[in-house]
Amino acid sequence: MDSNEAEGEETEKKSESGPCFPPTFSVSEIKNKQRRHSMFLKLKEEKRKQKLELKKKKKKERKALGDKAPPKEVPKTIENQRIYDETTVNPEDEEVAFDEGTDEFSAYFNRLTNPKVLITTSDRPRGRTVRFCEQLATVIPHAHVYYRRGLALKRVIPQCVSRGFTYLMVINEDRKVPNGLVLCHLPDGPTAHFKVSNVRLRKEMKRRGKDPTEHVPEVILNNFTTRLGHSIGRMFAALFPHDPQFVGRQVATFHNQRDFIFFRFHRYIFKNEKKVGIQELGPRFTLKLRSLQKGTFDSKFGEYEWVHKRHEMDSSRRKFHL
């Protein structure tokens, strides 16, 4: 009787600890789909429990050791494992300062020109693309929306230059959804082509603030560290007037992370002397640089400074260009 009771206790313990599988066991060997799925969930739960127990054990050991405990391991992320780029800019580099003092945007940064932006679309835009353009015009001061009606870009650019525009922005669409953006700095270029994704218009956003006012927003350019990144950052900066109107409390943010540029438009609210809250105003979208071309838009004979190569031999998840 005693041996039977002992065996019963052992089986109960095994069932409580979870299913025990042989070391060579593979879930894919189970033919029945329902059994395979349930077994997969059991294995997943078992791994989760083991991980949790190991975490608790390490925590107890650290507590017991006190000050003698070894330092915590830094978790590996794509950002801290990034391959160093030789073109990363040093802010004190004289060569970079000279190049930026003589590039196409130097007139803007020397306050010789004021930005004036023309926003247009591909031929026959749909409602969503039209609304996206209209909302962009409320974010960028001195922006005007113009519908092309089949006019070629090569004919649009001279007209923009003659009327004093400093930028031409073209929103392309595919299947009624905005999917591309061409940003052309006038009169001498450069021209950047971006892929557009994750577009959220104001009506599609939850808990958004009231519509933006006509105040000039502040601009935040985050994490543009390489030479290419500096060029793109300066291109975005030159879209907005020099002196932001702090009374409006509006901020336009271009945040670069793993070569994806996230755009957000916020209003900050002072709750008291120490606490500040933010309200997203919209729209929001994500950009991915496809190419940077010297001069104004020219699809046939344009000279490209940089082109995104999908099947690059040395490309990896840890190499970024911006």
Secondary structure, 3 states (H helix, E strand, C coil): CHHHHHHHHHHHHHHHHCCCCCCCCCHHHCCCHHHHHHHHHHHHHHHHHHHHHHHHHHHHHHHHHHHHCCCCCCCCCCCCCCCCCCCECCCCCHHHHHHHHCCCCHHHHCCCCCCCEEEEECCCCCHHHHHHHHHHHHHCCCEEECCCCCCCHHHHHHHHHHCCCCEEEEEEEECCEEEEEEEEECCCCCEEEEEEEEEECHHHCCCCCCCCCCCCCEEEEECCCEHHHHHHHHHHHCCCCCCCCHHHCEEEEEEEECCEEEEEEEEEEECCCCCEEEEECCCEEEEEEEEEECCCCCCCCCCEEEECCCCCCCCCCCCCCC
